[in-house]
């Protein structure tokens, strides 16, 4: 599993700064005109920005340009929009715009005192950030609400997860539960990496989905890190299926409840 802003794909300026004096974000509304989808998954204190595609006025700092030098147009567009959204979210915390360069395993190197996560898939990009004094880690993922390619589920899921997916698909086939399990594991890994700087395999977690409550619990099958005076034994989050997308989010408070 890869701690990368878009996740693993399961298939084989002159005098001023760039964008200076421009608005940081002109987000597209959700198709229903309601609140941003990602907002529905996040607790108070987490700033966010999302877009339903690439933003024509998105820009990069020269250092960021070098990251995608030679990349194809699609990769360049999604990277540029994702960084633009991240700066928009950071501005809502009062953080001044600055380059956001990849750190280890390509996860963004966030400003001091900030935690965050970025995701993008076809037709969707989002970034979430928070003060480290409020949250120790964040992880978000977006996927198409479509079945995983053949044989991928058995490569990523535990026996308990396989049974759960089969049961849920039988009663609520409008949600691709196999893809949702994958998305949860991606969001969890993005939350895990900043805490440990260690690999977390697909089979190192057991995902338990709450189909009615649109929530999930991920039980760690490996020793978890310590945050404050507690060991992390599980990570909790929320999920959403809407407009052909699956979104998942983990937000670990700085003072969490048991577990």
N, C-alpha and C positions, 0 to 999 in steps of 0.2 A: 504494500500500500504506500502511496506517495503523498507526502505533505505538500502538495502543490496547489496553487490557488484555484485551479480548475478541476483538480482531482484526476484520478486515473480513468482512462477511457476503456470500458470493458469490450473491446473489439480490436479481432486481429486486423537668446533671443537676442538680439541686439542689446541695447542698454538695459532694458527691463527683463524680468523673468518671463518665461513662456506663460501666456494666459493672464498676464498681469492686467488688472482692472476688468477682467471678464467675470461674469457670474460663474461660480464653480459648477453649478448644476442646473439643468433644465430637465428634470426627470419626466419621462413619459408617465401618464397615469396608468393605473391598472385598467384592463379592458372594461371593468364594470364602473370605473370612476371612483372606486372606494379607496381605502387606505392602501399603502404599499403592502404587498403580500408578505414581505419579510418582517414587517412590523408586527404582524399577527403572531409571530413565533417568539418575540423577544420581550424580556422583562424591562421595566423602566430602568434607565441608566445606560442602555445600549443605544448608541447613535447608528444610523443606517442610511443607505442610499441604494436605490435599485433602478434599473432600466430594462425595458423589454426588447432591447436590441442595442446596437452600437450608436453612440452619440456623435453627430457630425462635428460638434465643436469641442470634443475632447482633445486634450493635448498632453504632451509628455515633456519632462525636463530632458536636457541633452544626455544626462547619465542614464536615464530610463530608455531613451532612444537606442542607446548602445546595446541594451538587453535584447531588443527585438531586431537588431540590425541583421538583415538577411532573411528574416522571417517572412512567410507568405502574408498576403493581405488580410486574410481572415484572422490569423493569429495576432497580427499587429493591431487590428481593430479591436479585438476583444481585450487584449492587454491594455491598450490605451483607454478604453472605456472603463475597465475595472480600476485602473489607477485613478482616473478622474472621479469615479464614485467614491473611492477610498478617501481622496482629499476632501470631497464634499462631506462625507461622514465625519472626518476628523475636524473640519471647520465647525461642526456642530458641538464639538467638545472644546472649541476655542483654540485648537492647534493650528498654527500657521502652515500654509502649504510648503512642501519640501519634497524632494525626490523620495520615492518609495522603491528601494532596490531589493531584489531577491536576496534572502539570507540562505542558510543551510537548507538543502532539499527544496529550494525554490520558493519557500514560504516567504511572504513579505517581511522585511526588517522594519518593524513598526517603531515610531518615535519612543523615546524613553518615557516610561510610565503609562504606556498604552498597550492594550491587547487588541487583537483584531483578527478578522478572517475575510477572505474574498472567495467568491465562487462565480463561475460562468458556465453556461451550457447554451445550446442553440436557442435563441430567442430570449435569453435572460442573463443578466449580470447583477451582482449585488456585493456590497461591502458592509461590514459591521465593525464597530470599534467601541471601546469603553476604557475608562480609567482603571488602571491596575489596582487602585485602592478599593474599587467596587467589585471587580471581577478578576479572577486569576487567569481565566482563559475563555476563549470563544471559538466556536467552530460552526461553519455553515456550509451547506452543499445544496446544489440544484441539479436536477436530472429531468429528462423527459419522462412523462408518465407512460412508459412503454416497457414491454418485457425485456429482460436481459437477454443477450444472445445465448444461443444454445450452449449448455454445459457450464456457463459461467457461475450460476448459482451454486452448484456443487463444489466449485473451487473456492468460494468465499464464505459459505454458510456452514454453521455447525448443524449437527443432527437435530437439535431442538429448533433451530431457525428454519430448517427445511420443513419440519412438521408444521410449524406455525404458518409458514407461507402457504402450504397446501390447504390448510384449514381456512385461512382467510380468503384465498382465491375462490374457494368453493361458495362462499357466502357473499362476498363483495368483489366481484371480478372487475369492477370499474377502476379499482386501484391496483396498480402493478406492484404487489407486495414484495416480489423478489427485488425489483429495482429500489423499492423503499428501504429494504434491509441494506442493500449496497450503499444507498445515500446516507443512511444513519452511520454506517461504519466509516464513510468518508468524513462526515462532520466530526465524529468522535476522534478520528486520527488527527484532524486539524487542531482539535482542542488538546489532545494528548501531547503532540510534538513539542509545543513551547514549554510544557511542564517537565519533560524528561529528556528531550533531544535523543530519544531512542525510538527504534522501529517498533511498530505495533502491527502485527499481522492480522489478516482477516479472521483467523481462527483464535485470536487472543481475546476476543470479545464475544459475548452472547447478547444479542439484541432481543428485548421483549417489547413488542409493540402493543400499545393501548389503542385499539382500533376505534373505539367510541370516544375516547378522550383526546384523540389526536396527539398523543404523547408517547414517549418511549423511555425505557431504562436500558442502559448498556452495562452489563456486569463484566468487570475485567477478570480475565482468566490468568493474568500475570500480576505480579506485585505492582501496586500503583504508587505514584509519587506522593510525597507529603506536601500538603499546602497548609501553612500555619502549623497547628498541632494535630492535624488529622491526616490519616492516610486515605487516599482516594481509592475506593473500592468499586465505585460505579459512577456513571455519568448520565445525567437526565436531560431530556430535551423535548422539543415539540416538532410535529410535522404537519404539512399542509399539502393537499392535492387539489390543484385548481388551474384552470386554463391550460390543461395539457402538461402541467409541470408538477414535479414533486420537490418540495423544499423541506430541509431539515436544519435544525439549529440546536446547539448546545451552548449554554451560558453558565459557567461555574462561578457562583458568587464568592467573594473574598471570605465571607463568613457563611459557609454552607450549612445545610441541615445534616443529619446523620448520614453517613455513607459518602 
